């Protein structure tokens, strides 16, 4: 325990990817980090808390094209949205870094050049399997059933010139570090996963540049390459402190590095416990002291995703329950190692049982009784009773246990300990029955002492609660007309000034909610966001009705020639937002065909596909390039395209009839 030592403590979250609005599962991480940062400050540490956004990559380049804006305009909008949600959740970060910050980009270029000059980065060609959503390359041995091992989406063959980092050069050094520092990767299950699945089988060299898209930090000495995501994104943890590759570091870097804690989701632990430490070793920098891979917050029994339609957003939940109720829920319901579950019904249950009944009712009853029996004055008359010792012991033991739990990052367990104070206080009311004591003038001092003990217990509990539910803690302490205790002061029971006065109008902290009414409002909210009923029915049936074109004869149809083609090469058409240029082998002839499908397919995804082609369409020039046919696609109601492909493998040139 630090206890006002002002020892530096540096904590970071993963930086949020600016592909879209973060859901409550993403938001959980910033709230978790905030609770740890706040508690470390309470312990006396000089805390530096950094978060931010990851803003480069192929996915963002494509999304910007779809939105009809520049990539910079796209990420500016999403980054502002992410920051507003972090602020909405009352998180106390010190630095919000963006990977499009000029200072960050300059240092990434310097780092790349330094590692290249050192011989750790070399130029080569990548040929393997690529997952566009994750922006990750995989070998065939790492892929099962053609799906990305991280996200489960299809991977596609990819080949391009790239720079590579020699991961194997530092692999044994990292293995030794992990073995010598068992606290480095937490929980232990994450460490075992990294060692057994990645490090011990042997590391492949890592692709650290791309040429197939432009939205990234250019390699300074080879500008047709842009720095690949992880060498860019991970270095934010040092560039945000003023790291300078030339050695002219800012004051913050000298003070706070190495990081005490990188807090990340379990799905990106490989990048933070293998790639990042190895980059640091190559830069001859100390490794972070600990990387903690927290579990996921699930909706129902599945990971939240827009494609599944099960996404909950923080601002929506705050509209229903308030900021601190949402903070309480995501922190309390998340186990240390296993995934947590969120649902509207469970939120209402916790709101009513924990927040309204256990906490809110306790504070309201205690203040109301102090006003009713003593005009709001709280005084310790020293009239002890049988239940007092156990109440005090429970409170003081909880203070110690919260400290122990937080040192192990067991945030949910720490909150349970705090609510143990409130539960014991409610039981204390039942044991002492103040309403009965009030009927006997001889028990007046005993009644005053009971109310004093309750006020003191609530004061300590609220002070502990501050790191997790800061607004609620402040409201409670304000109603008790007292200040937040330091952790050292919390170790003593009885510091509330005897003769102090509580507010004469206690505020209801949390109102009980009717689950039926909440679910009805949720349904109404969803209905307002959905399409009209007749269109919804069509979507449910997975059909689209088109306006009929004039009838044709068989002779008209017979004029068209449809064949199977194989795409052997594909590239984006310069200065076009929609067109891809494919080289399509149809029989023994290769045709150049331009298609407006750039928003739905990357060039890498196209290569190797067997597709349906109209081969006797009159050649035409598109964007100054000749197109010698047409690829057949299906289009849904939102304009998304899907290539028509044969159900079974057919030879190139086979006729479609």
JOZI-V260987 format. One record per backbone hydrogen bond with DSSP energy under -0.5 kcal/mol. NH is the residue of the N-H (numbers start at 1). CO is the residue of the C=O. Records with the same first field share a line. If there is no record, write none. Layout:
NH = CO, CO
//
This chain:
3 = 43
4 = 43
6 = 44
9 = 46
11 = 9, 48
12 = 261
13 = 50
14 = 263
16 = 52
18 = 54
19 = 17
20 = 17
24 = 312
26 = 23
27 = 23
28 = 24
29 = 25, 26
30 = 26
31 = 27
32 = 28
33 = 29
34 = 30
35 = 31
36 = 32
37 = 33
38 = 34
39 = 35
40 = 36
41 = 37
42 = 38
43 = 39
44 = 41
45 = 40
46 = 7
47 = 45
48 = 9
50 = 11, 48
51 = 95
53 = 97
54 = 16
55 = 53
57 = 215
61 = 57
62 = 58
63 = 59
64 = 60
65 = 61
66 = 62
67 = 63
68 = 64, 65
69 = 64
74 = 70
75 = 71
76 = 72
77 = 73
78 = 74
79 = 75
80 = 76
81 = 77
82 = 78
83 = 79
84 = 80
85 = 81
86 = 82
87 = 83
88 = 84
89 = 85
90 = 87
91 = 86
94 = 49
95 = 49
97 = 51, 95
99 = 53
101 = 98
105 = 101
106 = 102
107 = 103
108 = 104
109 = 105
110 = 106
111 = 107
112 = 108
113 = 109
114 = 110
115 = 111
116 = 112
117 = 113
118 = 114
119 = 116
120 = 115
121 = 115
122 = 164
124 = 162
126 = 160
128 = 158
129 = 138
130 = 156
131 = 136
132 = 130
135 = 131
136 = 131
138 = 129
142 = 139
143 = 139, 140
144 = 147
147 = 144
148 = 153
152 = 148
155 = 146
156 = 130
158 = 128
160 = 126
162 = 124
164 = 122
165 = 206
166 = 120
167 = 165
169 = 166
170 = 167
171 = 167, 168
172 = 168
174 = 170
175 = 171
176 = 172
177 = 173
178 = 174
179 = 175
180 = 176
181 = 177
184 = 181
186 = 184, 291
190 = 187
191 = 187
192 = 188
193 = 189
194 = 190
195 = 191
196 = 192
197 = 193
198 = 194
199 = 194
200 = 195
202 = 198, 199
206 = 165
208 = 163
209 = 163
210 = 226
216 = 214
218 = 216
219 = 225
220 = 218
222 = 219
225 = 222
226 = 210
227 = 217
228 = 208
231 = 228
232 = 228
233 = 229
234 = 230
236 = 233
237 = 234
238 = 235
239 = 235
240 = 236
241 = 238
242 = 239
243 = 238
247 = 244
249 = 247
250 = 242
253 = 241
254 = 250
255 = 251
256 = 252
257 = 253
260 = 10
261 = 10
262 = 290
263 = 12, 261
264 = 262, 292
266 = 294
268 = 265
269 = 266
272 = 268
273 = 269
274 = 270
275 = 270
276 = 271
278 = 274
279 = 275
280 = 276
281 = 277
282 = 278
283 = 279
284 = 281
285 = 280
289 = 259
291 = 184
292 = 262
293 = 186, 291
294 = 264, 292
298 = 296, 340
299 = 302
300 = 298, 342
301 = 299
302 = 299
308 = 305
309 = 305, 306
310 = 305
317 = 313
318 = 314
319 = 315
320 = 316
321 = 317
322 = 318
326 = 322
327 = 323
328 = 324
329 = 325
330 = 326
331 = 327
332 = 328
333 = 329
335 = 333
340 = 296
342 = 298
347 = 343
348 = 344
349 = 345
350 = 346
351 = 347
352 = 348
353 = 349
354 = 350
355 = 350
356 = 351
357 = 352
358 = 353
359 = 354
360 = 355
361 = 356
363 = 359
364 = 360
365 = 361
366 = 362
367 = 363
368 = 364
369 = 365
370 = 366
371 = 367
372 = 368
373 = 369
374 = 370
375 = 371
376 = 370
377 = 374
378 = 500
379 = 377
381 = 379
384 = 382
388 = 385
389 = 385
391 = 387
392 = 388
393 = 389
394 = 390
395 = 391
396 = 392
397 = 393
398 = 394
399 = 395
400 = 396
401 = 397
402 = 398
403 = 399
404 = 400
405 = 401
406 = 402
407 = 403
408 = 404, 405
409 = 406
410 = 405
411 = 409
414 = 410
415 = 411
416 = 412
417 = 413
418 = 414
419 = 415
420 = 416
421 = 417, 418
422 = 418
423 = 419
424 = 420
425 = 421
426 = 422
427 = 423
428 = 424
429 = 425
430 = 426
431 = 427
432 = 428
433 = 429
436 = 433
437 = 433
438 = 434
439 = 436
440 = 437
441 = 439
443 = 440
444 = 441
447 = 443
448 = 444
449 = 445
450 = 446
451 = 447
452 = 448
453 = 449
454 = 450
455 = 451
456 = 452
457 = 453
458 = 454
459 = 455
460 = 456
461 = 457
462 = 458
463 = 459
464 = 460
465 = 461
466 = 462, 463
467 = 464
468 = 465
469 = 465
473 = 469
474 = 470
475 = 471
476 = 472
477 = 473
478 = 474
479 = 475
480 = 476
481 = 478
482 = 477
487 = 42
490 = 486
491 = 487, 488
492 = 489
494 = 492
499 = 378
500 = 378, 497
502 = 376
503 = 479
509 = 507
515 = 513
518 = 514
519 = 515
520 = 516
521 = 517
522 = 518
523 = 519
524 = 520
525 = 521
526 = 522
527 = 523
528 = 524
529 = 525, 526
530 = 526, 527
536 = 532
537 = 533
538 = 534
539 = 535
540 = 536
541 = 537
542 = 539
543 = 538
546 = 544
557 = 553
558 = 554
559 = 555, 556
560 = 557
562 = 560, 656
563 = 613
564 = 654
565 = 611
566 = 585
567 = 565, 609
568 = 566, 583
569 = 583
571 = 581
573 = 579
574 = 572
576 = 573
580 = 595
581 = 571
582 = 580, 593
583 = 569
584 = 582, 591
585 = 566, 583
586 = 584, 589
587 = 585
589 = 586
591 = 584, 589
593 = 582, 591
595 = 580
597 = 595
598 = 578
600 = 597
601 = 597
606 = 602
607 = 603
608 = 567
609 = 606
611 = 565, 609
612 = 644
613 = 563
614 = 630
615 = 561, 613
616 = 561
620 = 627
622 = 620, 625
625 = 622
627 = 620
628 = 592
630 = 614
632 = 612
634 = 642
636 = 640
639 = 636
642 = 634
644 = 632
645 = 643
653 = 564
654 = 651
656 = 562
657 = 655
//
